[in-house]
Amino acid sequence: MAIINTGAVERTIIGKHDANFVHPLGDELISNGSFDTDSDWVKGTGWSIQGNSAVYSDGAKFSQFRQQLVNNNTSNYQLSLDVTINSGQFRVKFGSNNYDIISQSGSYKINGLFNANNTFITFEDYDDISSDFSIDNVSVKEVLVNRESNVTNTGAVERDIEASHDANFVHPLGDELVSNGTFDVDSDWIKQTGWSISGGKANHDGLSAYKKISQLITTEIGKTYQYKVHISNLSTGQFYIMARQNSEFGAFYFNNIETENGDYTFTFTAVTTLTSIVLQNGDNNTLSIDNVSVKEVLVNRESDITNTGVTIRDIEGINVSDEMFPDNTISNIVNIAGLISSLLNSLESRSTYYENEENTINLLKNLNC
C-alpha cells in the first residue's frame, strides 16, 4: 500500500510563545485619553483640557501634564498620541526616563520602559519661548512579547497564501541604504562641530553640546525600514538616535534618548522620499558610533505562493499491523515522553520493508527527539 509521510510530528511544548511577529498589545492603561472630560490628569501651569484635547499655552518651562498608571518596570510599553504644534516643543517621559522630544504635528507611536512600578506617563514643556500645542487620543498599552503559554506545536501550519506572501517570521532585509556606515573613509556624512571620522568610527570630542552627524538617504513612502547603530566610548550622560523626515531638522520618525554603550535597532515607516539619519551627543560628552545601517524590511512582498508548511510524498512499502495499529487503521500520535519509545524500536526493525529505506530512517530519527 501507499503511505503518506507528512514530515510533521505533533508534540506538546510548554514554554515561551514568541509573539514578536505580531506585536500584540495589552489592555488600555490610560483613563480619559480622548479628553472627553476634565478629569484623571494632573495639570501643571499652562495646561488645560478643552475641546477634547489637552492644551498647553504660555506656561512655565518644564511644566508637566501627567497620569499615574498601573505598570511594571520590566515590560515594554507603547505610547500613541496625536499632536498639534503651533509653537515650541515638549518631551515625553516614561516615569523619570526621558524619551522623544516632539516638535512637529503628527501621529506618534513611542515604545519605552518605565523606571519604576505604578508610575507616571508625563508630557513636559521643553522650550524657553512661549509654547502653544495640544495632544489627543493618548493611549498606553503593554507590548505583549514572549508571554508564557502552553502551546501544542504540530510542526506545520497548512495555509494557502495567494498574491501576498507574509514574510514576517523571518524579517528579510533589502539592500543597504547608508553610504560609508562603517566609516572607512571621511566622506558621505554631514558633521557639526566636534565630530570627526577616524579609525573606522565617527567620534565626538565632547567640547561642545548637542551636535549632530547626519546622512540623507532615499526612502519609499509606505515602506518599513530597520535602522541599526553601535555606540561606544560614551563618557557620561545621554545621546540621541533620530530618524527625521526630509532633513536633519524635519519632523521626527523617532528621537530616542539613550544612556549606555551598545547596539541599538529601531524601525520606522517612511512618509517621505527622503529620510535623515541623525545622531547627536548630549551635554558636552564624548562618544563614538559605527556600523550604521538602514535597510528595507521586506515584508508582504508580492508573490504567487501556496505555503502548505508540509511536504507530502508517497513511500511505497509494506505496512505491518500490530497492536498499536490494528488492521492498518490511521492513528494520530502525540510525542509525549514514554509513549513513543517502544513504537520506535518496532518501526525501526521494519524499516527494511520499505523501498525508500533511507528516508524512513531519517523520519524515525526526527521522531526520536
C-alpha positions in Angstrom: 0.0 0.0 0.0 1.0 3.7 -0.2 2.0 5.5 2.9 1.8 9.3 3.0 4.6 10.9 5.1 3.6 14.4 6.1 7.0 15.2 7.6 5.3 16.6 10.7 5.4 15.4 14.3 2.8 16.6 16.8 4.3 17.4 20.2 3.4 19.4 23.2 5.7 22.3 24.2 5.3 24.2 27.4 7.4 27.4 27.4 7.6 30.9 26.0 5.5 31.8 23.0 7.3 34.3 20.8 4.7 36.8 19.7 7.2 39.2 18.1 5.8 38.7 14.6 2.5 40.4 15.5 3.4 42.6 18.5 0.0 42.2 20.3 -0.9 44.9 22.8 -2.4 44.6 26.2 -5.3 46.5 27.8 -5.6 50.2 27.8 -3.8 51.8 30.8 -4.8 55.4 30.2 -8.1 56.9 31.6 -9.7 59.7 29.6 -7.1 59.6 26.8 -9.6 61.3 24.4 -10.2 64.1 26.9 -13.9 63.9 26.9 -14.0 65.2 30.5 -11.7 67.5 32.6 -10.6 64.6 34.8 -8.0 61.9 35.5 -4.9 64.1 34.6 -2.6 66.1 36.8 -2.2 69.5 35.1 0.7 71.9 35.7 0.9 75.6 34.9 -0.4 76.4 31.4 -2.1 73.0 30.9 -5.9 72.7 30.4 -8.4 70.2 29.0 -10.7 71.7 26.4 -12.3 70.8 23.1 -11.4 67.0 23.5 -7.7 67.8 23.7 -5.1 68.6 26.3 -3.8 72.1 25.6 -0.7 73.9 26.7 -0.2 77.6 26.3 2.2 80.1 27.8 3.1 78.1 30.9 6.4 77.7 32.7 9.2 75.7 31.1 9.2 72.0 32.3 5.5 72.4 33.3 4.0 68.8 33.3 0.8 67.1 32.3 0.7 63.5 33.6 -1.3 60.5 34.8 -0.3 57.7 37.1 -0.5 54.2 35.6 -0.6 50.6 36.8 2.5 49.4 35.2 5.7 47.5 35.9 9.4 48.3 35.2 10.3 45.1 33.3 7.8 45.3 30.4 7.9 47.3 27.2 5.0 49.8 26.7 3.7 51.6 23.6 2.5 55.2 23.8 0.4 56.5 20.9 -0.9 60.1 20.6 -1.9 62.8 18.1 -0.1 66.1 18.3 -0.8 69.6 17.0 2.2 72.0 17.4 1.7 75.7 16.8 5.0 76.7 18.5 7.5 75.2 20.9 8.1 71.5 21.7 7.5 69.0 24.5 9.2 65.9 26.0 7.7 62.5 26.7 8.7 60.7 29.9 8.0 57.1 31.0 8.3 57.6 34.7 11.6 59.5 35.0 13.0 58.0 31.8 13.2 60.6 29.0 12.1 59.7 25.5 11.1 61.7 22.4 11.2 65.5 22.2 8.3 66.3 19.9 8.4 69.5 17.8 6.2 68.7 14.8 2.5 68.0 14.4 1.6 64.4 13.6 0.6 61.0 15.0 3.3 59.2 17.1 4.0 55.8 18.5 6.8 55.5 21.0 8.0 52.4 22.7 9.7 52.7 26.1 10.4 51.3 29.6 9.3 52.8 32.9 11.9 53.2 35.6 9.6 52.1 38.4 6.3 50.2 39.0 3.0 52.2 39.1 4.5 55.5 38.0 3.5 58.3 35.6 3.3 58.9 31.9 4.3 62.6 31.5 4.2 65.3 28.9 6.6 68.2 29.7 7.0 71.6 28.0 10.6 71.7 26.7 11.1 75.2 25.3 12.3 78.6 26.5 9.9 80.5 24.3 6.1 80.7 24.7 4.8 77.3 23.6 1.4 76.5 22.1 0.4 72.9 21.4 -2.2 70.3 22.1 -2.4 66.5 22.3 -5.2 64.0 21.8 -6.0 60.3 21.6 -3.4 59.3 24.2 -3.0 55.6 24.7 -0.5 53.4 26.7 -0.6 49.6 26.3 1.9 46.9 27.2 3.6 45.2 24.3 2.8 41.5 24.8 6.0 39.8 23.6 7.3 36.4 24.8 4.3 35.8 27.2 4.1 32.4 28.9 1.8 30.0 27.2 1.1 26.3 26.7 1.4 25.5 23.0 0.9 22.3 21.1 3.3 22.6 18.2 2.3 20.3 15.3 5.5 21.2 13.4 3.5 22.6 10.4 0.7 25.0 9.7 -1.1 24.5 6.4 -2.5 27.6 4.8 -2.9 28.9 1.3 -1.4 32.3 0.5 -2.3 33.9 -2.8 -0.6 37.1 -4.1 0.8 38.3 -0.8 3.4 36.2 1.0 3.7 37.0 4.7 7.5 37.0 5.4 7.2 38.5 9.0 8.5 35.3 10.6 12.0 35.8 9.0 12.2 39.6 8.5 14.3 39.5 5.4 16.1 42.8 4.7 16.8 44.7 1.5 19.9 46.5 0.2 22.0 48.8 2.4 20.9 52.5 2.1 23.6 54.1 4.2 26.8 55.1 2.5 30.0 54.6 4.5 28.1 53.4 7.5 31.3 51.7 8.8 33.3 55.0 8.5 36.1 53.5 6.4 36.7 56.9 4.9 36.0 60.5 5.9 33.1 61.1 3.5 29.3 60.9 3.0 28.3 62.4 6.4 27.3 65.9 7.4 29.3 66.7 10.6 28.7 69.5 13.0 31.3 70.9 15.4 33.3 68.3 17.3 32.6 65.3 15.0 35.4 63.6 13.1 35.8 60.3 11.3 38.8 58.1 12.0 39.7 54.5 13.0 36.5 53.1 11.5 34.3 55.3 13.7 32.6 58.7 13.9 33.8 60.3 17.1 32.7 63.4 19.1 35.3 65.2 21.2 32.9 66.4 23.9 34.0 70.0 23.7 30.5 71.1 22.6 27.0 70.0 23.3 24.1 68.7 21.2 26.0 68.5 17.9 24.8 66.2 15.1 26.2 63.9 12.5 23.7 63.0 9.8 23.2 61.5 6.3 20.2 61.9 4.0 19.0 58.7 2.4 16.3 57.8 -0.2 13.2 56.0 1.2 9.9 54.9 -0.4 6.6 56.1 1.1 4.8 53.3 2.9 7.9 51.0 3.2 9.2 49.9 6.6 12.9 50.3 7.4 15.3 48.8 10.0 17.8 51.3 11.5 20.8 49.9 13.4 23.8 51.6 15.1 26.6 50.7 17.5 27.6 53.2 20.3 30.9 53.1 22.2 33.2 55.3 24.3 30.3 57.2 25.9 31.8 59.3 28.6 28.7 60.2 30.6 25.1 61.4 30.2 22.9 60.7 27.3 22.9 60.8 23.5 20.2 60.9 20.8 19.4 58.5 17.9 16.9 60.0 15.4 15.3 59.5 12.1 13.7 62.6 10.6 11.6 63.5 7.6 13.3 65.2 4.6 16.2 66.8 6.5 18.1 66.8 9.8 15.7 69.4 11.1 12.5 67.7 9.8 9.7 66.1 11.7 10.7 63.0 13.8 10.0 59.4 12.9 11.6 58.9 16.4 14.1 60.6 18.7 15.3 58.1 21.2 17.4 59.3 24.2 19.9 56.6 25.3 22.5 56.5 28.1 24.5 53.3 27.5 27.0 51.9 25.0 25.8 49.0 22.9 23.8 48.0 19.8 20.5 49.7 19.0 17.8 48.7 16.5 14.7 50.7 15.5 12.1 50.5 12.8 10.1 53.2 11.1 7.7 53.5 8.2 8.5 56.2 5.6 6.1 59.0 4.8 8.6 61.0 2.7 11.0 60.1 -0.1 14.0 61.5 1.8 14.9 60.5 5.4 17.7 61.9 7.5 19.6 59.5 9.8 20.8 61.7 12.7 23.0 61.0 15.8 23.7 63.7 18.4 25.8 63.9 21.5 24.4 65.3 24.8 25.8 67.8 27.3 29.5 68.0 26.4 30.0 64.3 26.4 32.2 62.1 24.1 31.1 59.1 22.2 31.8 57.0 19.1 29.4 55.5 16.6 29.9 52.8 13.9 28.1 50.1 11.9 25.2 52.5 11.0 22.8 50.6 8.7 19.3 51.2 7.2 17.6 48.5 5.2 14.1 47.9 4.0 12.2 45.2 5.9 11.0 43.0 3.1 7.6 42.0 4.5 4.5 41.1 2.4 6.3 41.1 -0.9 4.1 40.2 -3.8 4.3 36.5 -4.9 2.1 33.6 -6.1 2.8 31.0 -3.4 0.8 28.3 -1.8 2.5 27.7 1.5 1.3 24.4 3.0 4.0 24.2 5.6 4.4 20.5 4.9 5.9 18.3 2.2 3.7 15.3 1.2 5.4 12.4 -0.5 4.5 8.8 -1.3 6.5 5.9 0.1 5.8 2.5 -1.4 6.1 -0.3 1.1 4.5 -2.8 3.4 2.5 -1.7 6.5 2.7 -4.5 9.0 -0.2 -4.4 11.5 0.4 -4.7 15.2 -1.3 -3.9 18.5 -0.6 -0.1 18.0 -2.1 -0.1 14.5 -4.7 -2.8 14.3 -5.9 -3.5 10.7 -3.8 -0.7 9.2 -6.1 2.0 10.7 -4.9 5.6 10.8 -3.6 6.9 14.1 -2.6 10.4 15.4 0.5 10.1 17.6 1.3 12.8 20.2 5.0 12.8 21.0 4.7 12.6 24.8 7.6 11.2 26.8 7.3 7.5 27.3 4.5 6.9 24.7 6.5 6.6 21.5 9.8 4.9 22.6 8.5 1.3 22.3 6.9 2.1 18.9 10.2 3.5 17.5 12.1 0.2 18.2 9.3 -1.8 16.4 9.2 0.6 13.4 13.0 0.7 13.0 13.1 -3.1 12.8 10.6 -3.0 10.0 12.3 -0.2 8.0 13.9 -2.6 5.6 10.5 -3.4 4.2 10.3 0.0 2.6 11.8 0.7 -0.8 12.7 4.2 0.4 14.7 2.9 3.5 17.0 6.0 3.9 14.1 8.4 4.1 12.2 6.2 6.5 15.3 6.0 8.9 15.6 9.8 8.7 11.9 10.1 9.7 12.5 7.8 12.7 15.4 10.0 13.8 13.2 13.1 13.6 10.6 11.3 15.7 13.1 10.4 18.4 13.6 14.0 19.7 
